[in-house]
Amino acid sequence: MIKPTKLQETELQELNTFQEQSEQLIAQLGQLSFRKLQLETEEQRLKQQHHQLVSFEIEISKKLKETYGDVQVDLKDGTITYS
């Protein structure tokens, strides 16, 4: 029996289709990993900003409490309501 020396055209096409789909999938996974890394970096930056904002809130609260005691402040016009 003579062994074939070349794939049939349909078999070659199937292999090429498989290869293209594999390469596309690998590229998409790489892009997804890159976007995930970017989102994680952005998340860390936002968490740091949140921490700074909370610290700022605590600082403002302490300062106002030292000056005015326990009060409520209307943020629209600055009116103080004593407890």
Secondary structure by P-SEA (a helix, b strand, c coil): ccccccccaaaaaaaaaaaaaaaaaaaaaaaaaaaaaaaaaaaaaaaaaaaaaaaaaaaaaaaaaaccccccccccccccccc
